[in-house]
Amino acid sequence: MARKRLTSWNDKRVVITGASSGIGRLLALRGASEGARVALVARREDRLREVAEMANAAGGETMIVPCDVGDGDAVQQCAATILDRWGGVDVLVNNAGYGGHFRFLEWDVTDIERMVRVNFLGTVYWTKALLSGMVDRRSGWIVMMASVAGKIGVPRESVYSATKFAMVGLSEALSIEVEDSGVHVLTVCPGAIDTEFFSELDRERMPEVALRSMIQPERVVDAVFNGLAKGKREITVPAMIACAYGVKAVAPAVLRSGVRRSTRARRD
Ligand SMILES: NC(=O)c1ccc[n+]([C@@H]2O[C@H](COP(=O)([O-])OP(=O)(O)OC[C@H]3O[C@@H](n4cnc5c(N)ncnc54)[C@H](OP(=O)(O)O)[C@@H]3O)[C@@H](O)[C@H]2O)c1
């Protein structure tokens, strides 16, 4: 089947989770500036209002949807509100998520469960709520904001890595399941991006090389828009990092020692 390309955002009905800051905020502003109707999903309503004001001032149309994506019932209610208003959704961007830069032994099980609920199940809840409508209309796009940490296990981010591996697995398999129904799934694997994702403490502890190689979120947004326009199924940003996936496949020991070296914290 020919790849489904998203070449015009004009009048598309778009849901973006995690739209109150960072990558999601910029995706929302870009989508709105290209004529999309955008539902802004996150917990901080004040921040969503700021994004909505900026998007509306640029001629966009937005809907504010305060929601904790880790709460399955809340997601169902929010999705129903959006569907009532719009009648359907063309693009779902599963972007909400947070990091946790600790060793596995430092985590409480409750905190692990919470991260799995938000980073992974949040994606499941939103996709469950909106995918069947896309399949019925034989048209839709789903963007999964995973991570390089969903392709390569990252020490001191073991739980986060696990949630993103789960997301990549879901995304890869789903992409094949739904492509004949006219729904395109794009997996996005960003490297280190300069957003509120990293606290001041994270930045202090971060290895020098990671801090230096951090890129601006605008590059991820450009890559998502280009990727969808070209019908790509997976992108890594910056693209160079994807070479490491090849090294992992053919020389896992080499990659492992590289990861070990490059993720050594500056201070614990
Ligand atoms: N920055 C990076 O280096 C990097 C690298 C790879 C992948 N990513 C992924 O990219 C995505 C966006 O991250 P970012 O860098 O843009 O970080 P960010 O600026 O911290 O944005 C995270 C967004 O997720 C939302 N969110 C967090 N928990 C939520 C919850 N329980 N319910 C609803 N929304 C929630 C936040 O909104 P509220 O707090 O208002 O709810 C915020 O809008 C995440 O999935 C992250 O894992 C980031």
The ligand as an SDF file (V2000), in Angstrom:
LIG
                    3D

 48 52  0  0  0  0  0  0  0  0999 V2000
   13.4860   16.4040   26.0990 N   0  0  0  0  0  0  0  0  0  0  0  0
   14.0770   15.2900   25.7220 C   0  0  0  0  0  0  0  0  0  0  0  0
   15.3110   15.1630   25.7740 O   0  0  0  0  0  0  0  0  0  0  0  0
   13.2730   14.1480   25.1710 C   0  0  0  0  0  0  0  0  0  0  0  0
   13.9670   13.1270   24.5070 C   0  0  0  0  0  0  0  0  0  0  0  0
   13.2530   12.0420   23.9900 C   0  0  0  0  0  0  0  0  0  0  0  0
   11.8860   11.9930   24.1350 C   0  0  0  0  0  0  0  0  0  0  0  0
   11.2300   12.9980   24.7880 N   0  0  0  0  0  0  0  0  0  0  0  0
    9.7950   12.8600   24.9550 C   0  0  0  0  0  0  0  0  0  0  0  0
    9.1400   13.9660   24.3730 O   0  0  0  0  0  0  0  0  0  0  0  0
    7.9030   14.1870   25.0390 C   0  0  0  0  0  0  0  0  0  0  0  0
    7.7660   15.6650   25.3640 C   0  0  0  0  0  0  0  0  0  0  0  0
    8.7870   16.0300   26.2610 O   0  0  0  0  0  0  0  0  0  0  0  0
    9.4370   17.4830   26.3100 P   0  0  0  0  0  0  0  0  0  0  0  0
   10.8900   17.3220   26.0970 O   0  0  0  0  0  0  0  0  0  0  0  0
    8.6910   18.4240   25.4670 O   0  0  0  0  0  0  0  0  0  0  0  0
    9.2550   17.7910   27.8680 O   0  0  0  0  0  0  0  0  0  0  0  0
    8.3560   18.8510   28.6560 P   0  0  0  0  0  0  0  0  0  0  0  0
    8.6220   20.2240   28.1830 O   0  0  0  0  0  0  0  0  0  0  0  0
    8.5750   18.5310   30.0930 O   0  0  0  0  0  0  0  0  0  0  0  0
    6.8520   18.4710   28.2270 O   0  0  0  0  0  0  0  0  0  0  0  0
    6.1940   17.3430   28.7400 C   0  0  0  0  0  0  0  0  0  0  0  0
    4.7150   17.5160   28.4840 C   0  0  0  0  0  0  0  0  0  0  0  0
    4.0400   16.3290   28.9560 O   0  0  0  0  0  0  0  0  0  0  0  0
    2.9500   16.7310   29.7810 C   0  0  0  0  0  0  0  0  0  0  0  0
    2.6490   15.7270   30.7880 N   0  0  0  0  0  0  0  0  0  0  0  0
    3.4860   15.1560   31.6800 C   0  0  0  0  0  0  0  0  0  0  0  0
    2.8000   14.3250   32.4900 N   0  0  0  0  0  0  0  0  0  0  0  0
    1.5030   14.3840   32.0900 C   0  0  0  0  0  0  0  0  0  0  0  0
    0.3030   13.7740   32.5510 C   0  0  0  0  0  0  0  0  0  0  0  0
    0.2870   12.9110   33.5890 N   0  0  0  0  0  0  0  0  0  0  0  0
   -0.8480   14.0650   31.9190 N   0  0  0  0  0  0  0  0  0  0  0  0
   -0.8700   14.9410   30.8750 C   0  0  0  0  0  0  0  0  0  0  0  0
    0.2370   15.5470   30.4050 N   0  0  0  0  0  0  0  0  0  0  0  0
    1.4030   15.2750   31.0100 C   0  0  0  0  0  0  0  0  0  0  0  0
    3.3930   18.0470   30.4120 C   0  0  0  0  0  0  0  0  0  0  0  0
    2.2530   18.8220   30.7630 O   0  0  0  0  0  0  0  0  0  0  0  0
    1.6790   19.0600   32.2540 P   0  0  0  0  0  0  0  0  0  0  0  0
    2.8340   19.0280   33.1970 O   0  0  0  0  0  0  0  0  0  0  0  0
    1.0210   20.4000   32.1510 O   0  0  0  0  0  0  0  0  0  0  0  0
    0.7040   17.9500   32.4660 O   0  0  0  0  0  0  0  0  0  0  0  0
    4.1210   18.6900   29.2470 C   0  0  0  0  0  0  0  0  0  0  0  0
    3.1990   19.3620   28.4140 O   0  0  0  0  0  0  0  0  0  0  0  0
    7.9010   13.2610   26.2670 C   0  0  0  0  0  0  0  0  0  0  0  0
    7.1300   12.1180   26.0000 O   0  0  0  0  0  0  0  0  0  0  0  0
    9.3570   12.8650   26.4150 C   0  0  0  0  0  0  0  0  0  0  0  0
    9.5100   11.5890   26.9980 O   0  0  0  0  0  0  0  0  0  0  0  0
   11.8880   14.0730   25.3010 C   0  0  0  0  0  0  0  0  0  0  0  0
  1  2  1  0
  2  3  2  0
  2  4  1  0
  4  5  1  0
  4 48  2  0
  5  6  2  0
  6  7  1  0
  7  8  2  0
  8  9  1  0
  8 48  1  0
  9 10  1  0
  9 46  1  0
 10 11  1  0
 11 12  1  0
 11 44  1  0
 12 13  1  0
 13 14  1  0
 14 15  2  0
 14 16  1  0
 14 17  1  0
 17 18  1  0
 18 19  2  0
 18 20  1  0
 18 21  1  0
 21 22  1  0
 22 23  1  0
 23 24  1  0
 23 42  1  0
 24 25  1  0
 25 26  1  0
 25 36  1  0
 26 27  1  0
 26 35  1  0
 27 28  2  0
 28 29  1  0
 29 30  1  0
 29 35  2  0
 30 31  1  0
 30 32  2  0
 32 33  1  0
 33 34  2  0
 34 35  1  0
 36 37  1  0
 36 42  1  0
 37 38  1  0
 38 39  2  0
 38 40  1  0
 38 41  1  0
 42 43  1  0
 44 45  1  0
 44 46  1  0
 46 47  1  0
M  CHG  2   8   1  16  -1
M  END
$$$$
